[in-house]
Amino acid sequence: MTTGAEHSSSDDFPYLAHAKPRPGQIDMIRESREALRNGGYHLAAAPTGIGKTAAALAAALEIAEKTPGQKTIFFLTSRQSQHRIVVDTVRRINQRRTDDDPVTLVDMIGQSGMCVQPFAKESPHVFSMMCSTARREKTCKPWITKAPGLTKRILASPLHVDELVDLAKIHRVDGEITQTCPWKAAREAVNHADIFVGDYNHLFDEGVRTSSLEAMGIAMDDIILVVDEAHNLPDRIRMTMERVITPTIARNATLELEEYVGTLTNLYQQHGADSTAIELDMATWAFEVMKIARIKTADLFRRLHNELTGDQNESHVEVSTFTEVFHRACDEYEGISGQKTLTESEEQNPSKKHGIKREHRLPLLADLLSRCEIDLDAGEGEDPMEPDSHRLGHILSCVNEFGSTTALCLVFSAKGKEGKITSHLLDPGLVSGPVFSATSGAILMSGTLYPPQMYADMLALPKENTTKTAYASPFAGERRPVLVAGDVSTKYTQRSPAMWDKIRAHIQALIDGTPGHIAVFAPSYKMMQEIVENTNFKGVRKVIESREWSKNDIDALVEQLRAERDAGQRILLCGVYGARLSEGIDYNGGILDAVACIGIPNAPPSVRSNALKKYAGDRFGANNAWRYTVTQPAINAILQAMGRPIRSIGDRALILLLDQRHTDRTYATCYPKDLRMNSTNAPTTTASFARRFFSRVHTIDEV
């Protein structure tokens, strides 16, 4: 593929942030621009170094400018660390533009992350309740404070979210500093901005989407969408739709409804409003149904426990088995079949004397559970961040929406005191497809959006106006060689203390031949502990990833790596695929010299994984089932880890793959076609390869 850079300059693209186009960047701009011009979608598997953020913005801004009506670019990411790259890119765009019409931008994170109140540090649910109460009772001064001119100041120049928060704290009204809610100010400014930077959930979570767009005053068809790190989107959607139910959760949901009924009763006695009377009647119906359903839920769990055989600890639960618990509870409470035809008035007032039609029961019960309001100390569920009534309401909504398809899988697990049933949405396209179709067009990009066709299928992008390109890496093969150890494997049947010793020997050999910091990644925390954590490697100090690390811890770690390098000290950074250290961190400035990737992070067999493979086979064909659900996601996690040390064209790094299966056809075909692999069959070969590489190839700064 020609890069087009030799025939084009940045002058041909008025919104390009770079003075000199990078290899492959012009192709990405042209193809993205053409897709958006036709109201379509472009998937860009764009390796690090191609300048994908600048390319996507250049295309989207140009189309937004030339399209009639106001278009807002929604640049959505999965990690807050990506926000800074977007803001800095827009700043460079404005520096290069000579007119008086700069690109405007609003950067937002979650409400608690932008809040200036002391309760912002509480758990998400506690914060949500306290914030909601303070706004409703008008005791939150920043929320009710009007700040004329603040929107203009926010849009005056692109601000990182922390800068926006600081601005809202010191904004002056009539000469006096007036603290204003930064989150509210940001949402109100989006309608006047060219670009909004935020999390996936602003469009791909239905509840957040509804409230966000309404507050911003933006319609879906006025949005040009850019999805960054788009390889994360399918799993993020699945995670958003996932919920758990236990007998305790069913019990707590019942108690929360009882409290809600009490609150409504008091309100009705005080004010006598018709709307309160209707809500009270509906909540009472839900409470009476749940009193019966909680008992039937406990019966279902006992039956599921008893049906497990041998060493089984989980089983598939038919959706009809789960929903019948609530239908029978309705039948028992109402004492009727529930099939009678209701008047409009009866539908809005479901007292016992009215039968609720079967098809209306689950959505009505889910709606009532989801809006149940309780005191902060109510509930004894597993997750204190969300009321159990809301958790149950969500799973009932999911069952009602997707239960008639094979895309919903309910799994019973016997782990824990009671066991649990978890809902899994197997097809993220059921959520993402309608979202993409409603927008004005979209660019989806990632260094590991590979193969693009797989993600087009999984996210249900329309075939007729979707384009897909896997761009060649701008890094010459000699600047990022990949070395595969052919004498080791983490395949289950080959695991042993002797195999772990071989893997450790290769890691030590890599350390011996590498001048700087090294990162090593494993498929799980357990394997990392077995192979790396309890081993003393010579010449380095280990830093072990923790599940408890915050964003501030990660930021501090990058600075620590830079300081240790300057002091001549070396670190062995130990992490897990898909976790904090292997994705979303910019190890810029060449602070990592090498990466060792242990094993292949295939998901272990489970009821969910079996259901996912079957669904993918039915949906995308038998030939794609295994690749879409097992091998490609595993290799893409490794590709993410491999890309950590290479952040600019001047970087160089050595990649060591510690599993012989990488050369098997099953896995080799999952790698980009331009990636070439070298082989090693002994630690001595690994060490000598590393020494030769680092003696010959230097970072640009070293040259």
Residue, then its C-alpha position, 0 to 999 in steps of 0.5 A: m500500500t502506498t502511504g501517499a505521504e510522498h504526494s501530499s503535505s499537511d497543507d492538503f489537510p487543514y486539521l492535521a496536527h503534524a507539519k509533516p505527514r507520517p507514513g500511513q497517516i495520509d491513507m488513514i485520513r483519506e479513508s476515514r474522510e471518505a467513509l464519513r462523507n458517505g455517512g459510513y464507518h471506517l475501522a482502522a487497525a493503526p499501529t502505534g506511530i502512525g498518528k491515529t489520533a491526529a488522523a481521526l481528528a483531521a478527517a472528522l473535523e474536516i467533514a464536520e466543517k463541510t457538513p450542513g448543520q452543527k456536528t459534534i465530534f464525540f471522541l470516546t475512550s476506555r481510559q482517562s489516560q487517553h484524554r490527555i493525548v486528544v487535548d494535546t493534539v487539538r492544541r497542536i492543531n490550533q497552533r498550526r491554524t492561522d485563522d481566528d476560528p480555533v477548534t473548541l473542545v470539552d474534556m469530561i470524566g465521571q461526575s464524582g471525578m469532577c466534583v468539588q464537594p467533600f462527598a466526592k471521595e465516597s463510594p460511587h453509590v453513596f456519592s450518587m445518592m448524596c449528590s442527587t439529594a443535594r441537588r434536589e434539596k438545593t443544598c449544593k451551592p456549586w450546582i445551583t450557582k449560575a456562572p455567566g461567561l464560564t462556557k466561553r472561558i471553557l471553550a477559549s482554549p482546549l483544557h484537560v479535565d483537571e484544568l477545567v475543574d480548576l477553572a470552575k473553582i476560581h471563576r469570577v462573577d461580578g468580581e467575586i470568586t464563585q465556585t461552580c459545579p465543573w461537571k454541570a458546566a462541562r455538560e452545558a458547554v458541549n453543545h457549543a464545542d467542536i469536540f467532546v472527549g469522554d468515556y464509552n458509556h456516554l453513548f453505549d450505556e442507555g441510561v447515561r446516553t439518555s441523560s447526557l444527550e438531553a443535558m447537552g442538547i445534542a441529537m444522535d444524528d448530529i454526532i460524528l463518533v470516534v471510538d479510540e482503543a476500539h478493541n475494548l468496546p465489545d468487552r466493555i459493552r458485555m461488562t456493562m450489561e453483566r449483573v448478578i443475582t443471589p437469594t440475598i439480593a432478591r431478599n434485599a430488593t424486597l426490603e428496599l421496595e418495602e422501604y420505598v413503599g413506606t416513603l411513598t405512603n408518607l408522601y401521599q399522606q402529607h401531600g395527597a398527590d395523584s402521581t404519588a398515589i399511582e407510584l405508591d400503588m405500583a410500588t406496592w404491587a412490586f413489593e407484594v410480588m417480590k415477597i413471593a419471588r424471593i422465596k421462589t428464588a431461594d427454591l431455584f438456587r437450592r434446585l440448581h445446587n442439587e442438579l450439579t454433579g461430580d466436580q461441576n461448580e457451574s451450569h447453564v440456566e434457561v432464561s425461561t426457568f429464571t423468568e418463571v420465578f417472577h411470573r409464578a409470583c405474579d400469578e400467586y399474588e394476583g390469583i389470576s392467569g394474567q391474560k385479561t385485556l386491561t384498560e389504559s387506566e388499569e395498565q397505569n395502576p396495577s393493583k391486585k384487582h387488576g391482572i397484569k398481562r404476562e408480557h408487561r410483568l417483567p418490564l414493569l417490575a424491572d422499572l419499579l426496582s430500578r427507580c426504588e429510592i432507599d436510605l444510604d445504609a440499606g441493603e446487604g448485597e455483595d456490591p455496596m455501590e449499587p442497591d440490590s433493587h437496581r441490580l435485580g431491575h437491571i437483570l430483569s430488563c436485560v432478560n426482557e430485552f434479550g431473553s428471547t434470543t440466544a444472545l443472552c446466557l445465564v450462568f449459575s455458579a456454586k461458588g460462595k455461600e449461596g451461589k449466584i446467577t450471572s447474566h452475560l450478553l454474548d452479542p455486543g452488537l445488539v447494543s452497539g449496532p443501533v448506536f452506530s446506525a443513529t450517528s452521522g458516521a464513525i471512525l473506530m481505531s486501535g493498534t490491535l483492531y485486528p482483524p478489522q472484519m472481526y470487529a465489524d462483525m462483533l459490533a454489528l456495523p452495516k456491511e454496505n457502508t463500512t470500510k476496513t484497513a489494517y495499516a502497516s506498522p511504521f516501525a522497521g522490523e529491525r527496530r522491534p524484533v520478535l523472538v519466540a522461545g521454542d522450548v517453553s510453553t504454558k499449555y496446561t498439559q506441559r506445566s511443571p516446575a521444570m517448565w517454569d524454570k526454563i521460562r525463568a531462565h529465558i527471562q534472566a537471559l533477556i535481563d542479562g542482554t538488555p541495558g534498561h528496564i524490562a516488562v514481563f506479562a503473564p496470563s493471570y496473577k496466579m501464573m505471575q506469582e508462580i513464575v516471577e513474583n517469588t523469584n530473585f532475578k539478578g541485575v534488576r529490582k522487581v515491581i509487581e502490579s497490584r489490583e489495588w493500584s489507582k491512576n495516580d499510582i500508575d502515573a507515579l510509576v512511569e515517573q519512577l521508571r524514568a528517574e531510575r533509568d537516569a540513575g542507572q538502575r534497572i527495573l523488571l516490571c511485572g504485570v498481567y495481560g489486559a490489566r493496568l500495566s499492559e494497556g493504556i499506559d504511554y511508556n514514552g521516551g523509550i523507558l522500556d527496552a524489552v517486553a517478555c510475554i509469558g504464555i497465551p491468555n486463553a480464557p479457561p473453559s466455562v459455561r459462558s465461553n462455551a455459550l459464546k463459541k456456540y453463539a459466534g458459530d451460529r452468528f458468524g460461521a463455524n470457521n470464525a467461532w474459535r478465532y473470534t472468541v478464543t485465539q484472536p482475543a488472546i493474541n490481541a491482548i499480547l499485541q497490546a503488551m508488545g506495543r507498550p515500549i514502542r510509542s514513537i518512531g525513534d523507539r526500539a525494543l526487543i519482544l520475547l514470546l515465551d510460548q512455542r505455540h505462537t508459531d503454530r498456524t492456529y495462533a500465527t494467523c492471528y498476527p498482522k501479516d507484516l510481523r516477522m518472528n525469530s526463534t530461540n531454543a535456549p536461554t544462551t541464544t536469547a541473551s546473545f540475540a539481545r546483546r546483538f540487537f542493543s549493540r546495533v540498534h539505538t533510540i533516535d536520542e542515542v544516535 
